[in-house]
Amino acid sequence: MLRVSLEHRFAGASLCVAFEAPTPGVIALFGPSGAGKSSVMNAMAGLLRPDRFRMELDGVALERRHPEYRGIGYVFQDGRLFPHMSVRDNLRYGLRRGGVGPVGFGEAVELLGIGTLLGRRPRHLSGGERQRVAIGRALLSNPRLLLMDEPLSALDQARRDEILPYLARLRSVLSIPIVYASHSLDEVTRLADTLVLMQAGRVVAAGLLTEMAARVDLPLALRDDAGGVLRGVVNSHMPERGLTAISCGADFIWVPQIAAPPGAVVRLRVPAREVILAVENPRGISVTNILPAHVVAMAEDAAGHAALVSLELGGGPLLARVTIDAAERLRLAPGRQVLALIKAMSVDLSE
């Protein structure tokens, strides 16, 4: 378990943050610029000395330790590689600082796909390549905790798409906790296990990503890109139909055929605007997934144009956005039994 609490006053602003999260796993600090995410990360790393601070990792108090002895690896927004060193020497610097750990040099190189870069200097790397090397250097320092502060914020979308699969692979392979700060909901929903929602130096809410993403009482639900996140296991493939069945608890969700083998663990993101609700089983439609659900909670958006509906399926919580008119016609209310209709093409999959 990771437990963090801190208070600090800046000129014209203050920080008052407390959260806890199970470990290992990815703990995402999510919020807009200025929410205080980087300040929290700097306090954890020992780069900021808060007025009041407490940090405990798996029962060990770390706040009184010198930064070098906290066992923390830190990946900054800009990588901060040594420009006069090759990629190989930048990675070896991490080894010198941390000694031999659970991730060896060869394993880090393989995990991050940087084997062909070892002889290059940082100036000859793309932004995505530099960040992968920076992550490798942090891993090789043998950390008990890995901090990543907006590691993709300086990259364009193509470079972000390039590096996200490597970050997902790290989450699956590593047994150390990762604290990941970001203002990108796409990054968070693809990587996080626990979500800490921050705003103006405060924690708005914290909990499992799958639960937080479907709550209608949080600012997340008001975003255009809001959606539910489900965890599933590849069940089977139907090549003749071009489909793959994903087992999500008691439900099966069909998606366009993927290459992952049966038994592979995946996460599914379903945009709230793509979920259709019905009270009777429709016929003669193109929607592949028709899943029984019940309404848990409801709210209206700020403009009063849409109803936000929190649902519970057999595979977990989901979020839907429908018009106020539709909510009234279907008599939606907490406890109401409905059918959630989800097009196979609307489901976003990641490892």
ZICOR-V54033 format. One record per residue. N is the residue number from 0. RES is the residue in one small letter. D_LAST is the distance of its C-alpha to the last C-alpha in Angstrom with 2 decimals. Layout:
[[N & RES & D_LAST] [N & RES & D_LAST]]
//
This chain:
[[0 & m & 23.72] [1 & l & 24.05] [2 & r & 27.04] [3 & v & 28.26] [4 & s & 31.35] [5 & l & 33.37] [6 & e & 36.10] [7 & h & 37.37] [8 & r & 39.77] [9 & f & 39.65] [10 & a & 42.33] [11 & g & 41.93] [12 & a & 38.67] [13 & s & 37.41] [14 & l & 34.27] [15 & c & 33.95] [16 & v & 30.55] [17 & a & 29.56] [18 & f & 26.28] [19 & e & 24.76] [20 & a & 21.27] [21 & p & 20.09] [22 & t & 18.97] [23 & p & 16.87] [24 & g & 13.92] [25 & v & 13.52] [26 & i & 16.60] [27 & a & 16.81] [28 & l & 20.36] [29 & f & 20.36] [30 & g & 23.49] [31 & p & 25.69] [32 & s & 27.49] [33 & g & 30.25] [34 & a & 28.57] [35 & g & 29.00] [36 & k & 25.51] [37 & s & 26.76] [38 & s & 29.83] [39 & v & 27.91] [40 & m & 25.89] [41 & n & 29.22] [42 & a & 30.88] [43 & m & 28.26] [44 & a & 28.69] [45 & g & 32.47] [46 & l & 33.08] [47 & l & 34.45] [48 & r & 36.95] [49 & p & 36.76] [50 & d & 39.85] [51 & r & 38.21] [52 & f & 35.10] [53 & r & 33.44] [54 & m & 30.21] [55 & e & 29.38] [56 & l & 26.49] [57 & d & 26.46] [58 & g & 30.16] [59 & v & 31.22] [60 & a & 32.86] [61 & l & 32.04] [62 & e & 33.87] [63 & r & 37.16] [64 & r & 35.80] [65 & h & 36.32] [66 & p & 33.15] [67 & e & 33.28] [68 & y & 33.21] [69 & r & 30.44] [70 & g & 27.82] [71 & i & 25.63] [72 & g & 23.73] [73 & y & 23.74] [74 & v & 21.95] [75 & f & 24.05] [76 & q & 23.61] [77 & d & 25.64] [78 & g & 24.54] [79 & r & 28.18] [80 & l & 28.40] [81 & f & 31.91] [82 & p & 33.23] [83 & h & 35.82] [84 & m & 33.40] [85 & s & 31.29] [86 & v & 27.54] [87 & r & 28.48] [88 & d & 30.98] [89 & n & 28.75] [90 & l & 26.29] [91 & r & 29.29] [92 & y & 30.52] [93 & g & 27.62] [94 & l & 28.69] [95 & r & 32.26] [96 & r & 31.44] [97 & g & 29.31] [98 & g & 30.43] [99 & v & 28.42] [100 & g & 25.28] [101 & p & 22.31] [102 & v & 20.68] [103 & g & 23.17] [104 & f & 23.94] [105 & g & 22.64] [106 & e & 19.34] [107 & a & 18.77] [108 & v & 19.86] [109 & e & 17.54] [110 & l & 14.39] [111 & l & 15.31] [112 & g & 16.81] [113 & i & 20.22] [114 & g & 22.51] [115 & t & 24.45] [116 & l & 25.15] [117 & l & 27.00] [118 & g & 30.45] [119 & r & 29.98] [120 & r & 31.16] [121 & p & 29.04] [122 & r & 31.18] [123 & h & 29.98] [124 & l & 26.25] [125 & s & 24.30] [126 & g & 22.99] [127 & g & 19.36] [128 & e & 20.75] [129 & r & 22.88] [130 & q & 20.13] [131 & r & 18.16] [132 & v & 21.52] [133 & a & 22.20] [134 & i & 19.03] [135 & g & 20.11] [136 & r & 23.59] [137 & a & 22.57] [138 & l & 20.57] [139 & l & 23.62] [140 & s & 25.88] [141 & n & 24.75] [142 & p & 23.80] [143 & r & 23.57] [144 & l & 21.82] [145 & l & 19.96] [146 & l & 20.80] [147 & m & 19.26] [148 & d & 21.59] [149 & e & 20.35] [150 & p & 19.15] [151 & l & 18.28] [152 & s & 21.26] [153 & a & 23.55] [154 & l & 21.36] [155 & d & 21.60] [156 & q & 18.82] [157 & a & 18.45] [158 & r & 18.09] [159 & r & 15.58] [160 & d & 13.34] [161 & e & 14.06] [162 & i & 13.20] [163 & l & 10.14] [164 & p & 7.78] [165 & y & 10.20] [166 & l & 10.07] [167 & a & 6.41] [168 & r & 7.62] [169 & l & 10.69] [170 & r & 9.45] [171 & s & 8.27] [172 & v & 11.53] [173 & l & 14.12] [174 & s & 16.41] [175 & i & 17.95] [176 & p & 17.53] [177 & i & 16.55] [178 & v & 18.45] [179 & y & 17.08] [180 & a & 19.64] [181 & s & 18.97] [182 & h & 20.65] [183 & s & 17.76] [184 & l & 16.27] [185 & d & 13.46] [186 & e & 12.45] [187 & v & 13.05] [188 & t & 11.16] [189 & r & 7.87] [190 & l & 8.76] [191 & a & 11.55] [192 & d & 12.50] [193 & t & 16.13] [194 & l & 17.74] [195 & v & 21.25] [196 & l & 22.82] [197 & m & 25.70] [198 & q & 28.66] [199 & a & 31.96] [200 & g & 31.61] [201 & r & 30.79] [202 & v & 27.93] [203 & v & 27.81] [204 & a & 25.46] [205 & a & 22.86] [206 & g & 20.63] [207 & l & 17.28] [208 & l & 15.11] [209 & t & 14.89] [210 & e & 18.69] [211 & m & 19.54] [212 & a & 17.83] [213 & a & 20.10] [214 & r & 23.31] [215 & v & 26.04] [216 & d & 28.11] [217 & l & 25.88] [218 & p & 26.01] [219 & l & 22.33] [220 & a & 23.47] [221 & l & 26.02] [222 & r & 23.78] [223 & d & 23.53] [224 & d & 19.72] [225 & a & 19.55] [226 & g & 17.30] [227 & g & 15.88] [228 & v & 12.45] [229 & l & 11.79] [230 & r & 9.75] [231 & g & 9.91] [232 & v & 10.18] [233 & v & 10.79] [234 & n & 14.59] [235 & s & 16.27] [236 & h & 16.81] [237 & m & 19.97] [238 & p & 20.69] [239 & e & 24.06] [240 & r & 22.65] [241 & g & 19.61] [242 & l & 17.38] [243 & t & 14.62] [244 & a & 15.15] [245 & i & 12.52] [246 & s & 14.29] [247 & c & 14.32] [248 & g & 17.21] [249 & a & 20.30] [250 & d & 18.91] [251 & f & 17.43] [252 & i & 15.77] [253 & w & 16.18] [254 & v & 14.16] [255 & p & 15.12] [256 & q & 14.46] [257 & i & 11.26] [258 & a & 11.39] [259 & a & 9.06] [260 & p & 11.81] [261 & p & 13.09] [262 & g & 12.01] [263 & a & 8.32] [264 & v & 6.65] [265 & v & 4.63] [266 & r & 6.14] [267 & l & 8.92] [268 & r & 11.30] [269 & v & 14.81] [270 & p & 17.47] [271 & a & 20.59] [272 & r & 22.87] [273 & e & 21.29] [274 & v & 22.06] [275 & i & 25.48] [276 & l & 27.56] [277 & a & 30.32] [278 & v & 32.77] [279 & e & 33.64] [280 & n & 31.72] [281 & p & 32.01] [282 & r & 32.97] [283 & g & 32.84] [284 & i & 29.80] [285 & s & 26.79] [286 & v & 24.17] [287 & t & 22.15] [288 & n & 20.87] [289 & i & 23.78] [290 & l & 22.90] [291 & p & 25.52] [292 & a & 25.22] [293 & h & 27.67] [294 & v & 28.32] [295 & v & 27.91] [296 & a & 29.18] [297 & m & 30.30] [298 & a & 31.32] [299 & e & 32.60] [300 & d & 31.44] [301 & a & 33.94] [302 & a & 35.72] [303 & g & 36.06] [304 & h & 34.69] [305 & a & 31.62] [306 & a & 30.77] [307 & l & 27.54] [308 & v & 26.69] [309 & s & 24.54] [310 & l & 23.70] [311 & e & 22.79] [312 & l & 21.21] [313 & g & 20.91] [314 & g & 17.18] [315 & g & 17.72] [316 & p & 19.06] [317 & l & 18.92] [318 & l & 20.93] [319 & a & 23.30] [320 & r & 25.78] [321 & v & 28.95] [322 & t & 32.48] [323 & i & 35.10] [324 & d & 37.08] [325 & a & 34.36] [326 & a & 33.94] [327 & e & 37.72] [328 & r & 38.12] [329 & l & 35.51] [330 & r & 37.03] [331 & l & 33.72] [332 & a & 34.14] [333 & p & 32.46] [334 & g & 32.55] [335 & r & 32.82] [336 & q & 31.13] [337 & v & 29.32] [338 & l & 27.01] [339 & a & 23.81] [340 & l & 23.45] [341 & i & 20.12] [342 & k & 20.01] [343 & a & 17.26] [344 & m & 17.22] [345 & s & 16.74] [346 & v & 13.27] [347 & d & 10.55] [348 & l & 7.05] [349 & s & 3.80] [350 & e & 0.00]]
//
